[in-house]
Amino acid sequence: MHKKLFIPGPIEVHPDILKACSTPMISHRGKDYEDLHGRLKSKLRAFFNAKGGSIFLFTSSSTGAMEAAVRNLVGKCVLSCTCGAFSERWFEIAKENGKEAEACAAEWGFANKPEEIDKRLATGKVDAITVVHNETSTGVMNPIEAIARVVRRYPDVMFCVDAVSSMAGVKIEPEALGIDVLLAGVQKAWGLPPGLTICYVSDRALAKARTVPHRGHYFDFVQMKKFDEKNQTPETPVLPLLFALDAQLDRMMKEGFDNRYARTLEMAQACRAWAQERFALFPEKGYESVTLTAVLNNQGADIGKLNAELARRGAMISEGYGKIKAKTFRIAHMGDISMDDLRWLLGEIDDILRLKG
Ligand SMILES: Cc1ncc(COP(=O)(O)O)c(C=O)c1O
């Protein structure tokens, strides 16, 4: 039986998108591809509301673009803001790539705070900062606008943001916020199958990359830009997902980007209210994610058993992640999931656990 995915990626994919993935192949060095590439860039420019910068399409999951950001932009040292598993992973990726890195750490469940970041940037030691906008492991959404206001006071610092589980569910305009790298894989709020990452790179980031040695081969921004000017990618792109992205952008424009964000927020509010009546929320108050709800399992519910019963009824939610696996569970409400889908899921959970609000 098909299980509707309410996990924070991969998420349920609309049948029209699955159909777009099966479009017959084209040559990635021909005019059809160049047309597709150019069309995607102009739709993505509208999506990001960006006039300058570049938009690169990475044939990889998000981790590839996280690695690219540090390889291309860290000359001196990077400040890695950590608050959960994925932000900690970016810190590790920097060190694994031979970069000097320092952590600006918040406890799991808490957000990275602008004041703390300000203090750390004021030392003048770092030339880049990494922030995960939506920490999928803890369900915390970092205050990206307030953080952006602080980071922009340090013009030599490259501002790299992972919006992997928020982009297309929450409005983030990189140019307005002064973000240098904004990246997201497409299997979450974009509602596509996995394997493609969308990455905005500012003009000043591209200029900085030209000065950083050992950028590697596959994700060298300078090389990517050279091909992007011809509406191509340096290596073979993941064509089925680019067809799907083209179709999904059309669907999103039809719904309206702002309507999509409003729908996602409305689902978050409903899911939080449901969770608070029955359990408690894991994230620090005021920093709850809009695209997924991390619930503190203070009722000791057996989430393994719950998921087994949900599977029989055609759905799947997520256990907690890493060191909070047993303490929490997560419900994703992003992409093309609707309020009716969410209400149905929550009703099924109530029925299985015999919970009442
Ligand atoms: C916030 C965040 N960053 C990075 C990643 C890594 O993505 P991927 O495994 O697709 O490379 C994930 C995956 O869930 C994530 O949620």
Ligand as a Chemical Component Dictionary entry (heavy atoms), coordinates in Angstrom:
data_LIG
# 
_chem_comp.id                   LIG 
_chem_comp.type                 NON-POLYMER 
_chem_comp.pdbx_formal_charge   0 
_chem_comp.three_letter_code    LIG 
# 
loop_
_chem_comp_atom.comp_id 
_chem_comp_atom.atom_id 
_chem_comp_atom.alt_atom_id 
_chem_comp_atom.type_symbol 
_chem_comp_atom.charge 
_chem_comp_atom.model_Cartn_x 
_chem_comp_atom.model_Cartn_y 
_chem_comp_atom.model_Cartn_z 
_chem_comp_atom.pdbx_ordinal 
LIG C1 C1 C 0 18.561 21.097 7.150 1  
LIG C2 C2 C 0 19.193 20.010 6.343 2  
LIG N1 N1 N 0 20.399 20.226 5.791 3  
LIG C3 C3 C 0 21.007 19.283 5.055 4  
LIG C4 C4 C 0 20.440 18.048 4.826 5  
LIG C5 C5 C 0 21.158 17.034 4.006 6  
LIG O1 O1 O 0 20.434 16.744 2.872 7  
LIG P1 P1 P 0 20.795 15.535 1.900 8  
LIG O2 O2 O 0 20.792 14.274 2.755 9  
LIG O3 O3 O 0 19.666 15.522 0.942 10 
LIG O4 O4 O 0 22.111 15.786 1.299 11 
LIG C6 C6 C 0 19.179 17.778 5.378 12 
LIG C7 C7 C 0 18.532 16.483 5.178 13 
LIG O5 O5 O 0 17.510 16.151 5.729 14 
LIG C8 C8 C 0 18.545 18.788 6.145 15 
LIG O6 O6 O 0 17.327 18.588 6.671 16 
# 
loop_
_chem_comp_bond.comp_id 
_chem_comp_bond.atom_id_1 
_chem_comp_bond.atom_id_2 
_chem_comp_bond.value_order 
_chem_comp_bond.pdbx_ordinal 
LIG C1 C2 SING 1  
LIG C2 N1 SING 2  
LIG C2 C8 DOUB 3  
LIG N1 C3 DOUB 4  
LIG C3 C4 SING 5  
LIG C4 C5 SING 6  
LIG C4 C6 DOUB 7  
LIG C5 O1 SING 8  
LIG O1 P1 SING 9  
LIG P1 O2 DOUB 10 
LIG P1 O3 SING 11 
LIG P1 O4 SING 12 
LIG C6 C7 SING 13 
LIG C6 C8 SING 14 
LIG C7 O5 DOUB 15 
LIG C8 O6 SING 16 
# 
